[in-house]
């Protein structure tokens, strides 16, 4: 149950950051949008295993100074993500009205807890689809 809440919160955060990219970006917003893309969007891969997480977390510079504890990669192209985010808000599982009707493929990467930067190690979980 706690994992579902964490995933819902992270998806909400991802959508909020993506939403910032849909408006005319200022310099700070553009940096946040670019960071969101670097950390969360990987349209060309299906992900799903520990090797993927270990490689991508390092490649996307989330292991340099400390191990980022949790990260979600969205395996959809940016236009599909944007089109889902531009639909009418619907009620989320947590009761809030800031979700959207759409399903995306994701890989969740969770740090194992026994590794140290820059050699961080991750476990992957690839739910078949996640609702935004």
Buried (B, 14 or more C-beta within 10 A) or exposed (E): EEEEEBBBEBBBEBBEBBBBBEEEBEEEBEEBBEEBBEBBBBBEEEBBBBEBBBEBBBEBEBBEEEBBEEBBBBBBEEEEBBEBBEEEEEEBEEEEEBBBEBEBBBBBBBBEEEBEBEEBBBBBBBEEEBBB
